[in-house]
Amino acid sequence: MSLSDDLKFVANKVDKLLEERFKVPSSPESRLVSAMRYSSIGSGKKIRPYIVFASSNIFGVPLSQSILVGTSVEMVHTFSLIHDDLPCMDDDDIRRGKPSLHVQFDESTAVLAGNALLIDAFKLLTSKIINEEFNIRIRLIERLAEVSGYKGMCGGQMADLLSQSNDFLKSEILRLNSMKTAAIISFCCEAGGILGGASEYECKVLQEFGLDIGLAFQIIDDILDVEGEENKTGKKVNKDNELGKKNLVSNYGIKYSKNEAKRLINQANKNLNCVFGVKSEKLQRLAEFIIYRDR
C-alpha cells in the first residue's frame, strides 16, 4: 500500500477502537464522553499511531497490539491539543478544521475531556491484549508517562509559553521542540521495538530516529504557521508571530529552517537504514512525508 493508504488504514483502525471505547452513556457524564469523541474521532492525521504501526512492522508485531498502543498515544496527543487551545494557553478557536473543543462545548468540559483522555490512555496500556508480559506493559506505561509529563510534552509546553516573553537561543529552541513534540514521537518509534523484543541498541536507534523526525516535524509546523493555508492546516496561521513565540523560523528564517528539517530527515533515514534496511521502509517513507506535508 502507498503511504496515503497506510495512513488511512491506521486512522480508520484507531477511530473504530475509539468509537467502541467511548460509547455515549445515558447519564450525566454523556456530555463529557461526547466531548472526548468530538476531539478524538474522525479528525486528525493520526500520524503518531501510524509511527507505532510502522516501527512495529519492523519486528512483526501483531496489528492488534500496535493499534492499541498507537491509540493510547493518540489519546495523550489529543489531550495536549485540547489543553493547548484553551484561552489560558495558546487561545486557539480552530483545531483540525473545526471549532476547538472549548468553543464547541465550554472550557470546563474541555479541561475534563482532556484529563479523561489522558487518564484512559494509561488504562488502555494495562490491557493484556497489548502483550501478555507484564514487564513490557509496564515499560510502555513508564516511557509514555515520561515523554508526556514535565520531562517531555508538558514541560515543553511550559517552555513554549515562556518563549513568548524571553529570547531563546537555538539550543533552547531545540530543547523546547525535543520536549514538546519530538519526545512523544520518539516514544512511538521505540514502542514498536518494545513490543517486538528489540535489543537495547535497536531501541536506542529507534529513539534517536524519532527525535530527529520529531524535531523536523515541529520545524515544518512552524513553517506552515507562516506559509500554510488555514483550510489545509486545520488551524489558524500566523499564530506564533501574534503570540511572540520563539522558534527556528522566527530566529533564523524560512530557508534556514527548511534546510535544517531536511538535514534531520536525511540523518534519521540514513541511521535507520544502516541498522534495519528495507524492514524500516514504512518509517523512512513517513520521514519523507514530514518534509513535504502541507497540513
Summary of the structure (lengths in Angstrom):
residues: 295
radius of gyration: 18.2
end to end distance: 21.4
largest distance: 54.4
contacts: 1041
relative contact order: 0.11
helix: 74%
strand: 1%
